[in-house]
Amino acid sequence: MKTFLALGIAFASMSLSSVASANTLTPIRDLVANPQTYDRQTITIAGTITSVLQMREPDGAADAPYDMLVVCDGRSCVLARLGNGNFPDLRGAFVNVRGTFRAARRIGPEFIPQELGADVFTLSQLHAHREGAAE
């Protein structure tokens, strides 16, 4: 729990002023319904982290890990890409994320899902997630 608390405080101190100065929040349901409208736009979303996926670049490079957060606001969810990988389990945390949104696209044979490339993010609250706990 101390690790989660320290992590939350570190993120908040690094980026609180940046996220707070964003003009408006874009509802995740709008991103899902009209992804092309927001393609390559800088936006801010807010929601609860439901999963943290540890990813690698498509070529499998061991030195290029990153994390994808599944962030949901009610019934709609979007992927938020964070660099560096190896974040702890942040499920249950409420997060604000600002970054560049990319609609789903195809590059050659590869399908790339829509995602928000995070520039800054803050954790507003953090609840420890326990395996087997009621949700």
C-alpha distance (Angstrom), angle and dihedral (degrees) to the residues before:
residue distance angle dihedral
M1 . . .
K2 3.82 . .
T3 3.81 89.0 .
F4 3.81 91.2 53.4
L5 3.79 92.0 47.5
A6 3.80 93.1 48.5
L7 3.79 90.6 47.0
G8 3.81 91.8 50.7
I9 3.80 92.4 49.1
A10 3.81 91.7 48.1
F11 3.81 92.8 50.9
A12 3.78 92.2 45.0
S13 3.80 93.6 51.5
M14 3.83 92.4 46.1
S15 3.76 98.3 51.2
L16 3.81 113.7 9.9
S17 3.79 95.6 106.7
S18 3.81 92.6 46.6
V19 3.79 95.0 52.5
A20 3.80 93.4 40.1
S21 3.80 90.6 56.2
A22 3.81 93.5 55.2
N23 3.80 111.7 116.6
T24 3.80 102.0 -128.6
L25 3.76 142.7 -16.4
T26 3.79 118.0 -107.0
P27 3.81 110.9 -140.0
I28 3.80 110.5 -121.3
R29 3.80 89.4 -135.4
D30 3.85 87.7 62.7
L31 3.82 90.9 53.1
V32 3.79 90.8 51.3
A33 3.82 94.0 45.4
N34 3.84 97.0 44.3
P35 3.81 110.0 17.8
Q36 3.82 95.3 158.4
T37 3.82 90.1 58.9
Y38 3.81 90.0 63.3
D39 3.82 99.6 35.2
R40 3.83 110.8 138.1
Q41 3.82 91.7 -1.7
T42 3.81 124.3 130.7
I43 3.79 107.2 -119.9
T44 3.80 140.7 163.3
I45 3.80 123.8 -134.2
A46 3.79 133.4 -178.8
G47 3.76 129.4 -158.2
T48 3.78 148.7 112.1
I49 3.80 121.6 -65.5
T50 3.80 107.8 -123.2
S51 3.83 98.6 172.8
V52 3.79 141.3 9.5
L53 3.81 113.2 -148.9
Q54 3.79 118.7 -164.3
M55 3.80 107.4 -143.9
R56 3.81 141.2 -179.3
E57 3.78 129.5 -152.9
P58 3.84 112.6 -90.1
D59 3.81 91.9 -100.9
G60 3.83 88.1 60.0
A61 3.80 93.9 -120.8
A62 3.78 107.4 177.7
D63 3.79 91.1 -148.6
A64 3.82 95.1 57.3
P65 3.82 107.0 66.2
Y66 3.77 121.3 151.8
D67 3.79 137.6 170.3
M68 3.78 128.2 -121.3
L69 3.77 116.7 -155.2
V70 3.78 118.2 -155.1
V71 3.82 101.8 -141.6
C72 3.81 119.5 -170.1
D73 3.80 134.6 -173.2
G74 3.76 103.9 -168.0
R75 3.82 109.6 -52.6
S76 3.82 100.4 -9.6
C77 3.79 125.6 78.6
V78 3.80 137.1 -173.5
L79 3.80 134.8 -174.2
A80 3.81 117.0 -112.5
R81 3.80 114.4 -163.3
L82 3.80 118.7 -143.4
G83 3.77 124.6 -173.7
N84 3.80 129.2 -125.0
G85 3.80 98.4 30.4
N86 3.80 126.7 -141.0
F87 3.80 97.9 94.1
P88 3.79 114.1 158.8
D89 3.78 120.6 -109.5
L90 3.81 102.3 -67.8
R91 3.81 96.8 175.3
G92 3.78 110.9 143.4
A93 3.82 95.7 25.5
F94 3.80 118.8 126.5
V95 3.79 108.9 -130.8
N96 3.81 140.0 -174.3
V97 3.81 113.3 -151.7
R98 3.80 128.2 -172.0
G99 3.77 121.7 -171.7
T100 3.78 148.2 102.0
F101 3.79 116.2 -51.8
R102 3.80 119.3 -143.2
A103 3.80 120.6 -165.6
A104 3.80 117.5 -136.5
R105 3.79 112.4 -76.3
R106 3.76 143.4 173.1
I107 3.81 121.0 -124.8
G108 3.79 107.4 -172.2
P109 3.79 106.6 -53.7
E110 3.83 92.9 -19.4
F111 3.81 121.9 98.3
I112 3.80 112.2 -150.7
P113 3.84 113.4 -162.0
Q114 3.78 121.5 -136.5
E115 3.78 113.0 -84.8
L116 3.77 144.0 167.7
G117 3.81 111.5 -125.8
A118 3.80 102.3 -145.1
D119 3.79 119.2 -131.8
V120 3.81 93.6 172.0
F121 3.77 135.8 -3.7
T122 3.78 138.5 177.8
L123 3.76 132.5 -158.2
S124 3.78 112.3 -136.2
Q125 3.79 97.6 -174.6
L126 3.76 134.3 -1.3
H127 3.77 128.0 -152.5
A128 3.78 119.0 -172.5
H129 3.80 109.3 -119.5
R130 3.76 115.6 -142.1
E131 3.77 123.9 -163.8
G132 3.77 109.5 -111.0
A133 3.81 94.1 16.2
A134 3.78 116.7 135.2
E135 3.78 112.8 -101.9
